[in-house]
């Protein structure tokens, strides 16, 4: 107790206190310099100053948060997540840290982890439209389109904007809620009437409602605003196909293929259209190209099987139908077609097995044939 009042103890106390004040001023000084460098885009230099600030004061969550932001800008995502986590460990009520960590997890396609972090950010800060919006995009990417619609709606309530309406419309479209999707696309176009992509999306939704004339008008408007998007020509071509306007369809699919030479779906639909007008040789060329570009589409093999049937290539027909079934084991139409093909080669047992499988999978037209043929 007697040492407490000694001159030596007082001197030591003053030095310790002075050193503490000096360190505090020093880490703040490094932090301020780091902020300036960050704003100037000098992220490596900002991190160097933040390292010094953290070494002097490892208990300041904001230092870790800003260093994480700098690492994020440098695409050091692992380091950024580590620093956001350190910021959260020091301050569990830090919604921005949860938000930014979620954003990085989204980039890394860890959608479940991102959603958990967005949940926490929203819990801490209920009026956080960007968190609702970003959580909606994660849910959409995860296939939870209903959840995405709910979150986009929450984002719109907090902060109405063009992009939220557009994205909500896209999620509704994926739910096949075409009429509601169109309302959102209409709202988006009220705010920005020159966005070609919105007309494209609305055209797709109108096609979903079988309003093919309306769809074609929207696709045409999209093309007028932006003439280089192959998806727009493709969407327009599909609407034209449904209206049996093959001449216009060929023009649009040709344009789509010029813009995107590896467009497997465009070759597929052009092949289907050529099959419809009984140009089987050219249809075969297009379907071959589609399969060359994308070999895992069961429908393309089935269409090519029909073309080969018309070209009297029964061996090739059976081979394509079997490939279609291999890719899609519950494909009732393929089993039915293979059964019919087998009847041509007098394979009654194989045909009846396939007719029965087609019936079990839901092909109503197989029932009557089984009664007559498979006795």
C-alpha positions in Angstrom: 0.0 0.0 0.0 2.8 2.4 0.7 4.1 2.3 -2.9 0.8 3.8 -4.2 1.9 7.3 -3.1 5.5 7.1 -4.0 6.9 9.5 -6.7 8.1 6.4 -8.7 4.6 4.9 -8.9 3.1 8.2 -10.0 5.7 8.5 -12.8 5.0 5.0 -14.0 1.2 5.7 -13.9 1.7 8.9 -16.0 3.8 7.0 -18.6 1.3 4.2 -18.9 -1.6 6.6 -19.2 0.3 8.7 -21.7 1.2 5.6 -23.7 -2.4 4.5 -23.8 -3.6 7.9 -25.0 -0.9 7.9 -27.6 -1.8 4.4 -28.9 -5.4 5.4 -29.1 -4.6 8.5 -31.2 -2.2 6.5 -33.3 -4.7 3.7 -34.2 -7.3 6.4 -35.1 -4.8 8.1 -37.2 -4.1 5.0 -39.1 -7.8 4.3 -39.5 -8.4 7.8 -40.9 -5.6 7.4 -43.4 -7.0 4.0 -44.4 -10.4 5.5 -45.0 -8.9 8.2 -47.2 -7.0 5.6 -49.2 -10.0 3.3 -49.5 -12.1 6.2 -50.9 -9.3 6.8 -53.4 -9.4 3.2 -54.5 -6.0 2.4 -53.0 -7.1 -0.8 -51.3 -3.8 -2.4 -50.7 -2.5 0.7 -49.0 -5.7 1.0 -47.0 -5.2 -2.6 -45.7 -1.6 -1.8 -44.7 -2.9 1.1 -42.5 -5.7 -1.0 -41.1 -3.3 -3.7 -40.2 -1.4 -1.2 -38.1 -4.6 0.2 -36.5 -5.8 -3.4 -35.6 -2.5 -4.3 -34.1 -2.7 -1.2 -31.8 -6.4 -1.7 -31.1 -7.7 -5.3 -31.9 -11.1 -4.6 -30.3 -12.6 -2.1 -32.7 -15.2 -3.9 -34.9 -15.2 -1.0 -37.4 -11.5 -1.5 -38.3 -12.2 -5.1 -39.2 -15.3 -4.1 -41.2 -13.5 -1.5 -43.3 -10.5 -3.9 -43.9 -13.1 -6.5 -45.0 -14.5 -4.0 -47.5 -11.1 -3.4 -48.9 -10.4 -7.1 -49.2 -13.7 -7.5 -51.0 -12.8 -4.8 -53.5 -9.6 -6.8 -54.2 -11.7 -10.0 -54.5 -10.0 -11.6 -51.6 -13.4 -13.1 -50.5 -12.0 -15.5 -48.0 -10.1 -12.8 -46.2 -13.2 -10.5 -46.4 -15.4 -13.1 -44.7 -12.9 -13.6 -42.0 -12.8 -9.9 -41.2 -16.6 -9.5 -41.3 -16.8 -12.4 -38.9 -14.2 -10.7 -36.6 -16.3 -7.5 -36.7 -19.4 -9.5 -35.8 -17.6 -11.3 -33.0 -16.7 -7.9 -31.5 -20.1 -6.4 -32.1 -23.0 -8.9 -32.6 -25.4 -6.0 -33.3 -23.7 -4.9 -36.5 -26.3 -5.3 -39.4 -24.0 -3.9 -42.0 -21.4 -6.6 -41.2 -24.0 -9.3 -41.6 -25.2 -7.7 -44.8 -21.7 -7.5 -46.4 -20.8 -11.0 -45.3 -24.0 -12.3 -46.9 -23.1 -10.5 -50.1 -19.8 -12.3 -50.3 -21.4 -15.6 -49.6 -23.9 -14.9 -52.4 -20.9 -14.3 -54.8 -19.5 -17.6 -53.7 -22.9 -19.3 -54.3 -23.4 -20.1 -50.7 -27.0 -19.0 -50.9 -28.1 -20.8 -47.7 -25.3 -19.1 -45.7 -26.1 -15.7 -47.3 -29.8 -16.0 -46.5 -29.0 -16.7 -42.8 -26.8 -13.5 -42.7 -29.5 -11.4 -44.4 -32.0 -12.8 -41.9 -29.8 -11.4 -39.1 -29.2 -8.1 -40.8 -33.0 -7.6 -41.2 -33.6 -8.7 -37.6 -31.3 -6.0 -36.4 -32.5 -3.4 -38.9 -36.0 -4.2 -40.1 -36.1 -1.2 -42.5 -33.3 -2.4 -44.7 -34.6 -2.5 -48.3 -31.3 -3.6 -49.8 -31.1 -6.6 -47.5 -34.6 -7.6 -48.5 -33.7 -7.2 -52.2 -30.5 -9.2 -51.9 -32.2 -11.9 -49.8 -34.8 -12.1 -52.6 -32.1 -12.7 -55.2 -30.6 -15.5 -53.2 -34.0 -17.1 -52.7 -34.6 -16.8 -56.5 -31.3 -18.4 -57.3 -32.1 -21.2 -54.8 -35.4 -21.9 -56.5 -37.6 -20.3 -53.8 -39.5 -18.0 -56.1 -42.4 -17.5 -53.7 -40.0 -16.4 -51.0 -38.3 -14.1 -53.5 -41.6 -12.5 -54.4 -42.3 -11.8 -50.7 -38.9 -10.2 -50.2 -39.0 -8.1 -53.3 -42.4 -6.9 -52.1 -40.9 -5.9 -48.7 -38.1 -4.1 -50.5 -40.6 -2.2 -52.7 -42.6 -1.2 -49.6 -39.5 0.3 -48.0 -38.1 1.8 -51.2 -40.1 1.6 -54.4 -37.9 1.4 -57.5 -37.8 0.2 -61.0 -35.4 -2.7 -60.5 -37.3 -4.3 -57.6 -40.5 -4.3 -59.6 -38.7 -5.9 -62.5 -37.0 -8.6 -60.4 -40.3 -9.4 -58.7 -41.9 -9.8 -62.1 -39.2 -12.2 -63.2 -39.8 -14.3 -60.0 -43.5 -14.3 -60.7 -42.8 -15.4 -64.2 -40.8 -18.3 -63.0 -43.8 -19.3 -60.8 -45.9 -19.2 -64.1 -47.9 -16.4 -62.5 -47.9 -14.6 -65.9 -50.7 -12.1 -65.3 -49.1 -10.8 -62.1 -45.7 -10.7 -63.7 -47.1 -8.5 -66.5 -48.4 -6.1 -63.9 -44.8 -5.7 -62.5 -43.4 -5.3 -65.9 -46.0 -2.7 -66.7 -44.9 -0.8 -63.5 -41.3 -1.1 -64.5 -42.1 0.4 -68.0 -43.9 3.3 -66.4 -40.7 4.2 -64.7 -38.4 3.4 -67.7 -40.1 3.0 -71.0 -36.9 2.5 -73.0 -35.6 -0.7 -71.3 -35.5 -3.3 -74.0 -35.1 -6.2 -71.6 -38.4 -5.4 -69.8 -40.3 -5.6 -73.1 -38.6 -9.0 -73.7 -39.7 -10.3 -70.3 -43.2 -9.0 -70.8 -43.3 -10.7 -74.2 -42.4 -14.0 -72.6 -45.1 -13.6 -70.0 -47.7 -12.8 -72.7 -46.6 -15.9 -74.6 -47.2 -17.8 -71.3 -50.8 -16.5 -71.4 -51.0 -17.5 -75.1 -51.3 -13.8 -76.1 -49.0 -14.3 -79.0 -49.9 -11.2 -80.9 -49.2 -9.1 -77.8 -46.0 -11.0 -77.2 -44.8 -10.4 -80.8 -45.5 -6.6 -80.4 -43.4 -6.5 -77.2 -40.5 -8.5 -78.7 -40.6 -6.2 -81.7 -40.4 -3.2 -79.4 -37.5 -4.8 -77.6 -35.7 -5.3 -80.9 -36.3 -1.7 -81.9 -34.6 -0.6 -78.7 -31.8 -3.2 -78.8 -31.3 -5.2 -81.9 -28.4 -7.4 -80.7 -30.0 -9.7 -78.2 -30.6 -13.2 -79.6 -33.0 -14.1 -76.8 -35.5 -11.5 -78.0 -35.5 -12.9 -81.6 -35.8 -16.4 -80.1 -38.8 -15.4 -77.9 -40.5 -13.8 -80.9 -39.8 -16.9 -83.0 -41.5 -19.1 -80.4 -44.6 -16.9 -80.5 -44.6 -17.0 -84.3 -44.3 -20.8 -84.2 -47.4 -21.0 -82.1 -49.2 -19.0 -84.7 -47.9 -21.2 -87.5 -46.1 -18.2 -89.0 -43.0 -20.2 -90.1 -41.7 -17.7 -92.5 -41.3 -15.0 -89.8 -40.1 -17.6 -87.4 -37.3 -18.7 -89.8 -36.2 -15.1 -90.2 -36.0 -14.5 -86.4 -34.3 -17.8 -85.7 -31.7 -17.2 -88.4 -31.0 -13.8 -86.8 -30.7 -15.4 -83.4 -28.2 -18.0 -84.7 -26.1 -15.3 -86.5 -25.9 -13.4 -83.2 -25.3 -16.6 -81.2 -23.8 -19.4 -83.3 -23.9 -21.9 -80.4 -27.6 -21.4 -79.7 -28.8 -25.0 -79.4 -32.4 -24.1 -78.7 -32.6 -22.0 -81.8 -31.4 -24.9 -84.0 -33.9 -27.2 -82.2 -36.9 -24.9 -82.9 -35.8 -24.3 -86.5 -35.6 -28.1 -86.9 -39.1 -28.5 -85.5 -40.5 -25.8 -87.8 -38.9 -27.5 -90.8 -40.4 -30.8 -89.7 -43.8 -29.1 -89.6 -43.5 -28.0 -93.2 -42.1 -31.5 -94.1 -38.6 -30.3 -95.0 -37.2 -33.4 -93.3 -33.7 -33.3 -94.7 -33.0 -29.7 -93.4 -34.9 -30.5 -90.2 -32.4 -33.4 -89.6 -29.4 -31.0 -90.1 -30.8 -28.5 -87.6 -31.6 -31.2 -85.0 -28.1 -32.8 -85.5 -26.6 -29.4 -84.8 -28.7 -28.8 -81.7 -27.6 -32.2 -80.3 -24.0 -31.4 -81.2 -24.2 -28.2 -79.1 -26.3 -29.7 -76.3 -26.5 -33.4 -76.0 -28.7 -33.8 -72.9 -32.1 -32.7 -74.1 -34.5 -35.6 -74.4 -37.0 -33.7 -76.4 -34.5 -33.0 -79.2 -33.8 -36.8 -79.6 -37.5 -37.5 -79.8 -38.1 -34.9 -82.5 -35.1 -36.2 -84.4 -36.6 -39.7 -84.1 -39.8 -38.4 -85.8 -37.7 -36.9 -88.6 -35.8 -40.2 -89.1 -39.1 -42.0 -89.2 -40.2 -39.8 -92.1 -36.9 -40.5 -93.8 -37.4 -44.2 -93.4 -34.5 -44.6 -91.0 -36.1 -47.0 -88.5 -32.9 -48.1 -86.9 -31.9 -44.4 -86.3 -35.4 -43.7 -85.0 -35.3 -46.5 -82.4 -31.8 -45.4 -81.3 -33.0 -41.8 -80.8 -36.1 -42.8 -78.9 -34.0 -45.0 -76.6 -31.6 -42.1 -76.0 -34.5 -39.9 -75.1 -35.8 -42.4 -72.6 -32.3 -42.8 -71.1 -32.2 -39.0 -70.5 -35.8 -38.9 -69.3 -36.9 -42.2 -67.8 -40.5 -41.1 -67.2 -41.0 -39.8 -70.8 -44.4 -41.4 -71.6 -44.5 -40.1 -75.2 -41.1 -41.6 -75.9 -42.2 -45.0 -74.6 -45.3 -44.8 -76.8 -43.3 -43.8 -79.9 -40.8 -46.6 -79.3 -43.7 -49.1 -78.9 -45.1 -48.0 -82.3 -41.6 -48.3 -83.8 -41.2 -51.8 -82.5 -44.5 -52.9 -84.0 -42.9 -52.1 -87.4 -40.2 -54.6 -86.8 -42.7 -57.2 -85.5 -41.3 -57.0 -81.9 -44.7 -57.5 -80.3 -43.4 -58.4 -76.9 -41.1 -55.3 -76.8 -43.9 -53.1 -78.2 -46.4 -54.3 -75.6 -43.9 -53.7 -72.8 -43.4 -50.1 -73.9 -47.1 -49.5 -74.5 -47.8 -50.7 -70.9 -45.0 -48.5 -69.6 -46.4 -45.5 -71.5 -49.9 -46.2 -70.0 -48.4 -46.4 -66.5 -46.7 -43.0 -67.1 -49.9 -41.4 -68.1 -50.3 -41.9 -71.9 -54.1 -42.3 -72.4 -53.7 -43.2 -76.0 -51.8 -46.4 -75.1 -54.8 -48.0 -73.4 -56.9 -48.7 -76.5 -53.9 -50.1 -78.5 -53.0 -52.4 -75.6 -56.6 -53.8 -75.7 -56.4 -54.4 -79.5 -52.8 -55.3 -80.1 -51.4 -56.8 -76.8 -53.8 -59.8 -76.5 
